[in-house]
Amino acid sequence: MEVKSLYQVLATETSFPEMADLAAYIAETPIAFISFRDSNYLWLKSQTGINNNKHRYLNFVEVILGSSEKNKTKLQKKEATLLIIPDTLADERIANHTLVVSEPKIRFYVGIPININGKQIGILSLMDYVSRSLTEKCQKLLKKLSLHISNQVELQRKVYSFSGKFIKLQEIVNAHPEEKTLLLLERAISASNNGIVITDNTHPHNPIIYCNPAFEKITGYSTQEILGKNCRFLQGADTDPVALSQIRQAIKSETNCLVVVKNYRKDGTPFWNELAISPVRDNNGRITNFIGIQTDITQTKQAEEALRDSEARYRLLTNHSTDLISRQTSEGIYLFASAACRHLLGYEPDELVGNCIYNLLHTADRKLYETNISEQQEGYTFTHRLRHKNSSYIWFETTCQKIQDPETGKVIELVAVSRDITERKRAEVALLERASLSTLEAEVGVALGSASSLNNILQHCTKAIVAELDVIGSGIWTINTQTSQLELQALSGNNLTLDIEHQHKLLTPKSILTSQFLNSEVNSDNEQQILTNDFTLLTSDSRVAGVMCIWSHNTLTESARDVLTWVASAIATAIDRVRTQEQLLSNREALLFRLASQIRDSLDIDKILGTAVTEIRNLLQIDQCFFIWCLSAQITSIAITHEASNPKISVQTPEYSSEQIKILSDKIRNREILQLDNTETVNQNQLKQMQQYLQDLGVKSTLLLPLQTRSGQMGGVVCNQYSTHRPWKESEVELLQAVVDQLAIAIDQAELYAQTRAAALAAQTQAHHLSEALKNLKQKEAQLIQQEKMSSLGQIVAGVAHEINNPVNFIHGNITYVKNYIRDILELLNLYQKYYPDPVAEIENKTEDIELDFLIEDLPKILSSMETGTERIRKIVISLRNFTRSDQAEKKIVDIHEGIDSTLLILDNRIRSKGKDSGIEIVKEYGSLPKVECYPGQLNQVFMNIIANSIDVLEGKPKPRIIKITTQLDSEEPEEEPLLKYATISVQDNGPGMKENLINRVFDPFFTTKPVGKGTGLGLSISYQIIVEKHSGILKCTSQLGKGTKFIIKIPIKAPKALK
């Protein structure tokens, strides 16, 4: 449609101003206008809120619509798609437009296109003076309003078009009354978009004798189905009877009629149509026909109904709004207040009307309120506080709209909508505080994680506290571990200048407030108090590391105190860490010196290497350390001779293949360090096999340092880490290299000593008797050393047992009183709960925090377990005292069973089950034995050696694992004393047993079947000497492969005369 024709079509339409008002009401905007577009220009049809310069508003819309061809296409293709600009200053297209930069400034715009048949013919525009958004519900209503405008334009166009066609047809009829003209008239009616029917009034039922194609399209019926029927066949049960009455009256009175009726299509769907009925008369003035013109207004009708529903809902929303809606004079006198003032301010509406808002405003907000009223041109939003009837203040966000005299422009009234935002304000304050505290936590975390000195770290922390908490100042003192005095390490404050380097030993937390440095800077306002907040710096083990002080004018919030408590704890941990690192560095240097001294002072290679690998593992806190020798000149074989590992994890002793041996030997021969921080990321092809093997072992990091002695022997120290990846530090490698260098010197000294000793031994072997004497001497020496060890151990254990026994008896004796006291306290607590069942909130919260019911139930159990534990300690102490009798110089008459039981109790930790290990079953079959005259301490040592050997044999074996101990009284007939009675003790296990050739050697000195490093081979030899030589008894061993081993001990009940 050409714009000129559209302008003519809409020239007489008067409903558009109401639609503009309705749009402004729906969107709550001060400005709304409807404009239609021509190919040449945009013209304004209706508006509200525009007083002058209408062309600026049309130009604003032109800029938006013409800024992008893409936007134009989008508006045309999608019907009623809203174009929303929440903030005009953020839109480059119109940020510099006159309406945006000049007062009153447009800050919000929304445009709803008006489309007909997919073509945009106009736009509904809304503007506001504040940046904002539209709710989804509001957008839907505006789309429906746009659709209603489109339908209204289309309806007006159809009326205008039909009128023009009717005039043209009338002219054609007057000029050409021939049949050809009538045919042209019929074609014109057929081409009309309105449904047209002609009825025969001469027939009693007034049947339809003609209908055009548009009527068929509207109703869904064909011409054959329509002709001959009365128009009533389209009506339904809910068709408006008033409209039907108007139609019947018009036909009866032979007059024109225009009604809106609800009809039904052939498929049963309803539709609304605007029906215009006109009579047709013949030349004699008699009515022969009626012509009816139907216009489908279904969409328009639906839009009108939606608008009515929306208006009702908005009216209901206004009447029941929880926001305070008020009208005031320009001086602030209340003219109207909605019912919301009751719950918002505690006043009745009548109490506010006639009173001035300035009487309720917070004194700090009055100037802001006056400024907004005097300077703001149109609608504006601001926050302020109003006094509640209970004297408290409520935060409001008020949107105010001025109503001006149209002639003078003077403000005559203010319309305000005030919303309670008290909770939001509290949340904002809390959020700002949380943000500051979070920043403080981050700043302190960064400072504590840095590698700076302790003074720099603490100074950074005090600066962060002052900056983020807006306090006067902050200081941190640490305790000097030598003098136990506080020393100032860091001090920061607003406008505070203090030379800490010269003053930190003079100022303490108590004296700093009286310092002229502090008071001269921060106490300028004598009316404000200075509050001191102390936070003790406690380490994780509750040691005091120092104190942190914060000075402020205001009391710190609970959240701030919680964060500062965390900061104090973190700072204490950092102080402790720095001091520990310093101590560790000092300890490492001392340890290196001690290790070097130990390995160089010894002349025993075995001891040197054992000490070295153990100390290196402890020094570096690694999982495994071992020493390897390259055994041949060609360096083709490697032997691991000494190893130290972490007992808490499972490690394996490597068994290198020939390829891996070649890699290690090449490294050792070339004196190259092999360092793998991560065995999973090895980039050297020659180390791939070694990498795979280490991964199979579970080794995650490894380090090899080669060693070569002056004599040409080669070896190396290997460090393995199983639990985690370990990047080897340069300082660690240097430290290990120094240890390896000392180790090489010590080995050279040991080799020299070994050579000298070998020469001496060669000379001594010339005499056979000297060799035998040396053998016996070594045996005696070993036995003497073992006995001395046992004697010393017995004295130590006896002393420890005595020291433990006294406090254990004290604890055990007092547990009874503790149980009685706690029982009385619990009874008293039950009485409190019985007669005071509703405690105060603090007691109730504390009850939940400490889980009182669980405490009452668990406390007696704890005391019972403590009593059981102390009783067990007492028994163990008694057993230790019995086992380690120090009076070995003379014989005693003792109970053999008591000695066996004491031994079993001491070995209980190895016997009982642990985790997946099911333990060892002890079967005791004690006979009736009298007390035996013996050396009890030595006899207990025999029991310990034999039972411990049985335990060693059964470890790692499948169930069942049984040790059977049997005692009985037997008689023997030696030649000296016939019928001598013996106490016979047998210890039998169900282990794998021994071969015959091994049974004959079990009592030989230094003979052992255990792995290297597990046994000395002296236990059974010494036991044999104690039984046979000391007690004139018998000790023998029997064993069968697959069935186990049995040791039989026979002790005379009374010592033989010969022995005495």
LUMBAFI-381124 format. One record per residue (C-alpha): residue in one letter; y, z, x negated. Coordinates in pm, whole numbers, plus 32768, in hexadecimal, padded with zeros to 4 digits. Layout:
N
AYZX ...
***
This chain:
1060
M800080008000 E81587FAB7F7B V823D80D47F4A K834980368024 S824F80298142 L81DD818F80F4 Y8345820480FB Q8373815F824E V822A81EB82CF L82858352826F A83F3833C82CE T83BC83DC8423 E82A784D383BB T832D863B83D3 S81FD87118377 F821F86FC81FD P8325881581D0 E823489068277 M81228895818B A820288D2805C D824F8A3180DC L80DE8A718118 A80868A007FB5 A818C8AED7F22 Y80FE8C067FF6 I7F978BC37F8B A7FE98BB17E16 E80F98CBF7E27 T81F08BE07D6E P83698BC67DAA I836B8A487D95 A829689447E49 F82DC87D77E93 I822A869C7F09 S8280854F7E65 F81F583F27E9D R81D982E57D97 D824B817D7DA4 S81FA807A7C9E N8366809C7C2F Y83CB82037C73 L8366835C7CF6 W841A83E17E2B L8428853B7EC0 K83AB856E8022 S83C886E78053 Q840988217F84 T844289957F81 G84F98A597E70 I85BD892E7DE4 N873389537E19 N87C488387D49 N8777873C7C35 K864186BE7CE8 H8628859C7BF7 R85CE86937ADA Y849987067B98 L8432859E7BE2 N846585477A73 F838D86757A0F V826F85EC7AE4 E82A6848A7A5D V8284850C78F5 I813985B67946 L80A884907A0B G812483897918 S80D1843F77D1 S7F7183B877BB E7EC28291785D K7D84835C783A N7E188473790D K7E8C83787A12 T7D3082E87A31 K7C9F84437A4D L7D8A849E7B69 Q7D3E835F7C25 K7BC583667C05 K7B8984D27C5F E7C11852E7DAE A7CE3866A7DBD T7CA786CC7C50 L7DA887D67BF4 L7E8287A77AC2 I7ED4890C7A50 I7FC589647935 P7FB58AE2790F D80CD8AE9780A T81C189C677F4 L82358A307698 A80D689F27616 D80CA888C769F E8160879175AB R81B0869876C2 I82B087707773 A82FA888E7680 N845887FF7643 H849F879177AB T85E58801784C L853088D37951 V84718989783E V858989D57748 S86AC8A1C783A E86D58B3F792B P861F8B827A07 K85028B177925 I83C98A7F79C0 R82968B21791F F817E8AB97A0C Y812189727AB8 V800488F47B8E G7FE387987C23 I7EF087327D38 P7ED485B77D5F I7EE8851B7EB9 N7DE784047EC8 I7D8982FE7FCB N7C5782267F91 G7C46828D7E23 K7DB282327DE1 Q7EBB83357D93 I7FEA830D7E75 G809884587E2C I807B85B77DA4 L80A9871A7E23 S815C87E47D13 L8187895E7CEC M825A8A137BE6 D82998B797B77 Y837B8C267A81 V82648CEF79DB S812A8C837924 R7FFC8CC279FF S7EB88C357A8C L7E1F8BE17BDF T7CEE8C847C7A E7BC88BA77CD5 K7C008BF77E45 C7D6C8B8C7E31 Q7D088A467D88 K7C1389F77EA1 L7D1F8A337FAA L7E1689517EF5 K7D10883D7EE2 K7CD88858805A L7E50884B8094 S7E6687127FBD L7D508677808F H7E0C86D381CC I7F4886288147 S7E7A84F280F2 N7DEA84E98252 Q7F43851682E9 V7FC883F3821B E7E9D831D827B L7EC6837583EC Q8038832483E0 R7FED81DE832D K7EEC817B8434 V7FE081C7854F Y80ED8103849E S80007FE58453 F7F7A7FD785B5 S80D87FDB8640 G81387EB78561 K80027DF685C4 F803F7E3A8733 I81A57DB98717 K81327C838660 L80227C458761 Q81187C718877 E81FA7B6E87D5 I80D57A8387AA V80747AAD8916 N81D57A69898E A81F6793788B5 H809978A888E6 P7FFB790A8A2F E7EE4781889F9 E7D77787289C1 K7DA77841884F T7EA2795C884E L7DB47A418907 L7CAC79F98801 L7DA47A5B86F1 L7DED7B9D87AD E7C7C7BF387BA R7C5B7BB68643 A7D7E7C9E85FC I7CE57DB586CF S7B977D828622 A7C407DA884D0 S7CDE7EF8852C N7C5F80328479 N7C8880F985B9 G7B7580FE86BB I7BE8803687EF V7B338025893C I7B937F7E8A86 T7B037FFC8BCF D7AEE7F538D22 N7BBC80248E14 T7B507F4D8F37 H79F27FD98F14 P79B481338FA7 H792881C28E5E N7A31811F8D85 P792C80898C91 I797C80088B34 I799C7E908B2F Y7A177E6989C6 C7A0D7F27887D N7A7D7EB98726 P79AF7EE185E5 A7A778016857D F79FD80C886B9 E78968070865F K78CB80F684FF I7963823C8579 T785782858681 G772681EC85DC Y76C9812D8719 S76A77FB18732 T77667EDB8829 Q762F7EAB8902 E760480288915 I7772805E896C L77C57F558A71 G77997FC48BD8 K77AC81378B85 N78C0822C8BD8 C796F82CC8AB0 R78DA84168B1C F779583C08A67 L783D8429891D Q78938584899E G77CD86C08963 A77A788148A00 D78B988A68922 T79B887938961 D7B01883689C2 P7B10883E8B44 V7C8D88498B38 A7C9986FE8A7C L7B9F86678B71 S7C7786DE8C91 Q7DA686378BF4 I7CE584EF8BD6 R7C7184FA8D41 Q7DCF854E8DB8 A7E66842D8CF1 I7D6A83358D81 K7DA283BE8EDA S7F1C83B08EBC E7F0982628E03 T7FDD82DF8CDD N7FC582E98B62 C7F0B84058ABC L7EE684868953 V7DDB85928916 V7CFD86138800 V7B90862F8861 K7A4A868487B7 N7942857387E5 Y77E685348754 R776584078695 K7619836286D4 D7573843585C0 G75ED8571866B T76FB85CE8571 P78478639860D F7994859885C2 W7AF885D48630 N7BCA84B686AB E7D29848E8726 L7D0B83C38868 A7E3182FC88F3 I7DF1826F8A55 S7ED7816D8AF3 P7EB280B28C44 V7EB47F348C50 R7F4D7E918D8A D7F327D328E0E N80547C5C8E81 N80577D158FCA G80797E648F20 R7F1A7ED18F79 I7E547F8A8E6A T7D2B7EBD8E0B N7CCB7F5B8CC3 F7D0480818BDD I7D2080548A64 G7CBF81738984 I7D19818F8815 Q7C4D828A874B T7CB1830F85F5 D7BAE83DA8531 I7C65851884C7 T7B3085E68468 Q7BA6862D8302 T7D028689837A K7C748773847F Q7B92881C837F A7CB888498292 E7D8A88E283A6 E7C7689D683FC A7C4D8A34828D L7DC28A6D826F R7DC78B4A83A3 D7CA58C178319 S7D508C3181C9 E7E988C9D8266 A7DE68DAB832D R7D338E2A81F9 Y7E728E33812B R7F278EEE8240 L7E088FE8824C L7E0F900480D0 T7F84904C80D2 N7F63915781DD H7E4392028129 S7EA991C57FC0 T7E6992E07EC9 D7FA892757E11 L80F593077E75 I81C291F97F25 S832F92567F58 R848691CD7FAE Q85B9925D7F09 T872D92287F03 S87CA91AA7DC4 E882293187D7D G86B3937F7D92 I86B794207EED Y856493FB7F99 L8575932E80D9 F83FD93178109 A82C793A28060 S815F934980AF A805794498104 A7FD194397FA0 C80E3952E7F37 R801596467FD1 H7EFC96397ED1 L7FCC95AB7DB3 L80F6969B7DBC G809497A17EBE Y81BC974A7FA0 E81BD96CB8105 P826F957E8134 D837E962C81FF E83BF971A80DD L840C95F97FF1 V84E5952E80E1 G8651958980A5 N860E96227F4E C866C957D7E03 I855F950C7D13 Y862C95947BF0 N85D796F37C68 L846796A67C24 L848895DA7AE4 H843296757994 T857496B078D1 A84F895CB77BA D84C294AA78B1 R860B94AF7974 K86CA93D6787F L85AF92D5787A Y85AD92CC79F7 E872892957A07 T8717918478FE N860990C379B8 I86C690CD7B01 S881090607A6A E87988F577972 Q86628EB67A07 Q86B08D927AEA E85758D6A7BB9 G84228E167BCB Y83CE8EF57AA3 T82C28FF27A45 F82EB9133797D T82419285794F H82D793DB7995 R827E953B7A06 L82BF95E17B58 R82AA97557B9C H819297BF7C87 K81D398C67D8F N810799B87CB6 S8206997B7B99 S811798AD7AC2 Y8179974A7A5B I80BA96117AC1 W80D094C97A01 F811C93947AD7 E812F921F7A96 T8237919A7B84 T827D90327BE1 C83D990197C78 Q84728EF77D3A K85E48EE47D88 I86608E747EDF Q87BD8DDE7EC3 D88C98D897FBB P88B38C0B7FDC E8A2E8BED7FED T8AA58CE57EE7 G896C8CF77E0E K898D8E717E09 V884A8F3E7DFF I88288FE97F4D E86C290627F37 L859E90927E47 V842F90627EA2 A834591187DB4 V81CA912C7D90 S816392537CB5 R800392857C32 D7F7C93CA7BA0 I7F2593857A31 T7F0A94EE79BB E7D9E94C87956 R7DEA938078A8 K7F01942777E2 R7E16953F777D A7D1394407719 E7E199380764D V7E7A94BD7594 A7D0D950F7557 L7CCA93A974E7 L7DEE93AD73F2 E7D7494F67367 R7C109470734C A7C92933A7299 S7D51941171A0 L7C2594F17169 S7B4193C3713C T7C339334703C L7C3A94856F8E E7ABD948D6F81 A7AB9932B6EF4 E7BC693786DEE V7B1294B46D7F G79C793F76D75 V7A6092E86C98 A7AF993ED6BB3 L79B794B46B90 G78EF93776B50 S79D293026A36 A7988933368C7 S7AD893D8687C S7B0F952C67E6 L7AF5966268BF N7C70969568BE N7CB395306932 I7BAA954A6A43 L7C3A968F6ACD Q7DA196116AB6 H7D3F94DF6B84 C7CA295C76C87 T7DD996A16CAA K7EB8956F6CCF A7DD494E66DE1 I7DDB96366E9A V7F5896456E95 A7F7E94D76EFA E7E8294D17018 L7EB9962D70AD D8037962F7083 V8035978D6FEF I812798336EFD G8040983B6DD4 S7EDE98636D56 G7E4898FE6C1E I7CEF99226B85 W7C839A356A96 T7B389A4A69DC I7A8B9B7B694A N7A789B8967D0 T790C9BE26792 Q79699C92664C T7A869D6F66CD S7A2F9D6F6845 Q7BA19D286888 L7C389C1F696C E7CE29AF968C2 L7DC39A036978 Q7D3798A16953 A7E0397D56A51 L7F3A98086B25 S7FE897106C0E G80F6972C6D16 N8213967E6DC7 N8343967A6CE0 L828797666BF9 T82B297436A81 L81E49822699D D816F97F16838 I800498556866 E7FBA982866F4 H809E994C669D Q80909A1D67D9 H7F289A156857 K7EC59B5767A3 L7FF29C13682E L7FC79BD069A2 T7EB29C5B6A7F P7E7F9C1D6BF5 K7F2D9D696C3E S80549D376B55 I809D9BCC6B9D L815F9C156CDE T824B9CF26C17 S82769BEA6B0B Q83D59B5F6AF1 F83409A046ABD L82A29A056C16 N83AB9ABC6CDF S84CB99F56C52 E842E98B66CD7 V836C98FC6E17 N84169A2E6EAF S856199866EF8 D854899D8706A N85469B537075 E85029B5571EA Q83A79ABA71BD Q82859B917150 I81949B2E703D L80259B5C7092 T7F219B7D6F7F N7DC09AFA6FB7 D7CB59B596EB8 F7B6B9AA06E90 T7A699B296D9E L79BB9A236CC9 L78489A756CF0 T773399B26C46 S75E9995E6CF3 D754D9A9E6C68 S76739B716CEC R771D9BA06B9A V78999BB86BA3 A792F9A9A6AD9 G7A9B9AD96B32 V7B939AD96C52 M7C6299D36D08 C7DAD9A366DAC I7E7B99746EA9 W7FDB99D46F17 S806199577063 H816799A2716C N806E996F7288 T7F169A0472C8 L7DFE99197261 T7D2A9895737F E7BB998E57398 S7B60977D733D A7C3E978C7209 R7BA198D3719C D7A44984371C7 V7A9C971670EE L7B4697F26FEA T7A1298D06FE0 W794797966F93 V7A48972D6E8E A7A3298856DEA S78B6986D6DE0 A78C3970B6D51 I79C197736C47 A78E9989E6BE9 T77BE97B76BC4 A788B96CA6AEC I790297EA6A0F D779D986369EC R772796FF69A0 V782B96C76890 R77DB981167EC T766697CC6807 Q769796766763 E775A97176648 Q764C981F661F L753B97176631 L75E0964C651F S75F397826447 N748A97DA6499 R7411967A643B E74AD969262E4 A741597EA62B3 L72C7976D6332 L72CB964A6240 F730C973A6120 R71F698256197 L70FF970761C7 A714B967D606F S711A97D65FD9 Q6FCD980A608D I6F3196BF602D R6FAC96D05EC6 D6F46983A5E8D S6DDC97F65EF1 L6CDE97555E0C D6BDF97125F20 I6BF995A95F9D D6B4C960460E3 K6C4797176128 I6D6A963E60BB L6D11952261A7 G6CB7960C62C9 T6E0196C562A8 A6EC49580628F V6E4094DA63CE T6E60961F6495 E6FC696656426 I703094FA645D R6FA894FF65C2 N70589647660C L719895D16564 L71B8948E662C Q710C95106767 I702493E26770 D6ECE93C06812 Q6DFF936966DB C6E229360655F F6D0E930C6468 F6CE092AF62F9 I6C1E917A6287 W6B8D91256131 C6B568FC360B4 L6A058FFC600E S69CA8ED25F27 A6A8F8E195E23 Q6A8C8CE35EFB I6B178DB5601A T6A168D376111 S69B68E8061BB I6A7B8F9C6255 A6A11910362A0 I6AC39201637B T6A98935262D1 H6B8B9441637C E6C17943F64DB A6CFC951765B6 S6D2B94CD6729 N6DD0955A6860 P6CCC9634690F K6D7095F96A62 I6D1C94876A71 S6BE793B96A28 V6BFD92EF68E4 Q6AFB92246826 T6AC1920166B2 P6AE9908B666B E69C38FC065E7 Y6A638E8D654C S69B78D3C653B S69B58C6863FE E6AE08B996475 Q6BA98CD364C3 I6B418D6F6377 K6BC88C3C62C5 I6D198C606379 L6D348DD1631E S6CBC8D9D61B7 D6DB98C856181 K6ECF8D6761FE I6E5D8E85611D R6E298DA25FEC N6F838D066017 R701E8E5C605C E70A48DDE61AC I70F08EC262D2 L70468E5D641B Q712B8EC76539 L70DB8E7066A7 D71C68F1967A1 N71138E7368C4 T6FB48DE66897 E6FE38D0E69CE T71008C436931 V70848BD667DB N71118A826776 Q704E8A506632 N6F1889776650 Q6E658A23652F L6E798B6B65EE K6DEF8AEB673B Q6C8E8B7066FD M6D198CC0668F Q6DF98CC567C3 Q6CD38C8868B0 Y6BFE8D93680A L6D168E96681B Q6D4D8E45698B D6BD98E7569CF L6BED8FCA6927 G6D1B902169FE V6E0A903268D4 K6F6C8FD86942 S7022900567F4 T6FA19016668D L703090496530 L6F81901863DC L701890906293 P6F52901E615D L6F0691046038 Q6E9B90C05ED0 T6E4A91BF5DC3 R6E7C919C5C4C S6D0991635C22 G6D1F90335D06 Q6C7F90CA5E3A M6D1490485F7C G6D2A90D360D9 G6E1D911161F1 V6E9991F76305 V6E79916F6468 C6F3B91FD6591 N6ED5919B66F4 Q6F7B91E26843 Y6E9F91CA697A S6F6E92666A94 T70AD91936A83 H7151907A69BE R7204910D6891 P7312905167D5 W72F190D56671 K7445914865F6 E74BC90EA649E S74EB925A644A E737F929F64AA V72FE918463CF E73D0920162AA L7351936462E1 L71E692EF62E9 Q721A921C61B2 A7296935260FB V716194126173 V707992F76101 D711F92F25FAC Q70E494685F86 L6F8094366003 A6F3C93355EF2 I6FB594295DE8 A6EDB953E5E77 I6DA7945C5E77 D6DEA94025D0B Q6DF795755CB6 A6CB795B95D79 E6C0494995CCD L6C70951F5B7A Y6BF396755BDB A6AAE95E15C5D Q6A76952D5B14 T6AB2966B5A50 R69CB97335B31 A68BE96275B19 A68C39642599D A689A97BA59B3 L677C979D5AA9 A66CD96A159CB A66CE979E58B0 Q664798B05991 T652597DE5A0F Q648A97EC58B6 A64029943590C H631699465A35 H633D9AB85A75 L64B69A925A7F S648A99845B87 E63AE9A665C5B A649B9B865C2A L65BC9AAB5C96 K64FC9A425DCD N64B29BA85E2A L66159C085DDA K669E9AFC5EC0 Q65B29B6F5FD2 K66179CD85FA7 E67819C735F8E A676D9BAF60D2 Q66B99CCA617F L67AE9DC660F6 I68D39CF3616B Q68369CD262C2 Q67F49E4762D7 E69559E8F6261 K69D89DA36369 M690A9E4F6475 S69759FA463F9 S6AE59F4163F8 L6AB99E9A6548 G6A139FD465CF Q6B30A0AE6558 I6C349FC165E9 V6B7E9F9B6737 A6B44A114674D G6CB5A152670F V6D1EA049680A A6C25A0D26909 H6CB7A22E68DA E6E1CA1AC6902 I6DBFA0E46A39 N6CF9A2016AD3 N6E24A2F06AF1 P6F13A20A6BB7 V6DF0A1816C85 N6D8AA2E36CE9 F6EF5A32A6D3E I6F0EA1F16E18 H6DB9A22B6EB6 G6E0FA3946F08 N6F5DA33B6FA6 I6ED7A2237082 T6E54A3297179 Y6FB1A3BB719E V704BA26171BF K6F54A20D72D5 N6FB4A34F738E Y7129A30E7361 I7110A1A873D9 R703BA2147501 D7150A30E755F I725EA2037537 L719CA10B760E E7167A216771B L72DDA25E7715 L7324A0E7772E N7238A0CE785B L72F7A1EC7902 Y7440A13178C6 Q73AD9FF6795F K7323A0BC7A83 Y7464A1757ADF Y7559A06B7A66 P74B39F267AD1 D75F89E5C7ACE P768E9E767971 V77DB9DDF790E A77E19C7278A3 E77F89CC37730 I76BE9D9F773C E76089C9A780C N76669B847715 K75F99C5A75EF T74AF9CA776A2 E746C9B3176C5 D74D79AE5755F I73EB9BE474C2 E72D09B9F75BF L72AF9D117619 D716D9CE976E1 F70C59C4475B6 L71469D5574CC I70BA9E6A75AD E6F699DBA75B5 D6F5B9D597443 L6FE69E95739C P6EAD9F6D73D1 K6DDA9E4D7350 I6EAF9E377215 L6E8C9FAE71D5 S6D159F98720A S6CFC9E797112 M6DD39F3E7018 E6CE9A069703D T6BBB9F897006 G6C639EE96ED7 T6CBAA0376E30 E6B59A0B56E6D R6AD19F7D6DC5 I6BBE9FB06C9D R6B43A1166C79 K69DCA0A06C74 I6A2C9F946B72 V6ADDA0996A99 I69B2A1806AAC S68CFA05C6A52 L69AB9FFF6928 R69A5A16568AC N682DA17468D4 F67FFA022682B T68E3A0626700 R6873A1BE669E S691BA2076552 D6836A32664F4 Q673BA2466446 A670FA329631A E6607A3F963CC K6506A3BE64D8 K6538A4226641 I644AA4526761 V64C0A3596868 D6453A29D69A2 I63EAA13C6942 H6431A0BB6AA4 E6599A1306A89 G65CCA062694D I65329F2A69F0 D660E9F516B27 S67479F7D6A51 T66F39E3D6996 L66BD9D7D6ADB L68089DFB6B65 I68C09D846A2E L68199C2F6A49 D68549C1F6BC3 N696B9B1E6B9A R68749A286AFC I675E9A7C6BF3 R68029A636D47 S6852991B6DF8 K699B98686DB1 G6A0E97416E84 K68F796416E98 D6827970D6D9E S672B97D96E68 G670698E46D57 I65CD99856CC4 E64DD9A636D86 I64879BAD6CD8 V63379C456D3C K630C9DB16CCD E61B59E566CDC Y61F09FAB6C41 G60CBA0926C0B S60D2A20C6BE7 L614DA24C6A84 P61A5A39769E3 K62E0A3AF6912 V62BDA31167BB E6331A3946668 C63F3A27465C9 Y653CA1EC6547 P65D2A18D669B G66ECA0B36617 Q66029FE16540 L65029FC86655 N660E9F4C6747 Q66699E426644 V64FE9DCA664B F65049DB467C9 M664F9CF767B6 N65CB9BF766B8 I64869BAE6773 I651A9B9D68D5 A66439ACE6859 N655099D767B6 S649799B36903 I65E2997169B6 D663E986868B0 V64F097BA68E7 L651797B56A64 E667E97376A6A G669495D56AEE K652A95DB6B6B P64D095966CD8 K646E96A86DCC P63B2978D6DD5 R643498456CA1 I638B99996C7B I638B9AAD6B75 K627F9BB56BB4 I629F9D0C6B0C T616D9DF06B15 T613C9F536A88 Q5FFFA0226A6E L5F5DA13569A2 D5E4CA0BE68AF S5D76A15A67A0 E5D33A0D46643 E5C4BA15B6535 P5CE5A13363DE E5C1FA1BE62BB E5D1EA2CD626D E5D46A35863CC P5C3EA2FB64D1 L5C91A2F16644 L5E0AA2C86607 K5EC0A27C674F Y5FB3A1586760 A60BFA0E96855 T607A9F766886 I619B9E9568F3 S615C9D226938 V626D9C1E6977 Q61E49AD46A01 D62A3999A6A6B N622F98596B15 G62E297776A1E P625496466967 G619497196869 M615A96D566F5 K605E96266619 E5F6896F2654B N600E96A663FE L615C97286482 I60CA986C6509 N606198D163A9 R61C798A86327 V6297994B643B F62BD9A916375 D632099E2622E P64869A1C61BC F657798FE620A F6477984562DC T64F597D0642D T649996C96531 K65FB96BD65BE P66F695A36579 V67DC95B9644C G68EC96B96484 K6834976865A0 G676E986C64DA T6750990E6383 G65D1993B6377 L65F59AB06331 G65CA9B48648D L644D9B50649D S642F9B996329 I65069CD16350 S64509D2D6491 Y63039D1763DA Q63869DFA62C5 I64089EFA63C5 I62BF9F0B6487 V61C59EF96368 E627C9FA56249 K6362A09762FD H627AA0FE641A S611BA0B06396 G60F19FDA64CB I60699E836517 L612C9D44656D K606F9C0465B4 C60AE9AB96665 T5FCB99DB6736 S6028988D67CA Q5F949760687D L603F960F68A1 G60B795DA6A04 K606C97416A6E G615F981969AB T6177991F689A K611E9A916898 F61969BA067A6 I60D19CE66799 I61739E22670B K60AA9F5E66C8 I615FA0A0666C P60AAA1E96621 I6100A2F56721 K6119A3E665FF A6162A37B649B P602BA37663B9 K6013A47D62A6 A601CA3786196 L6169A2F76217 K61F4A452622A 
***
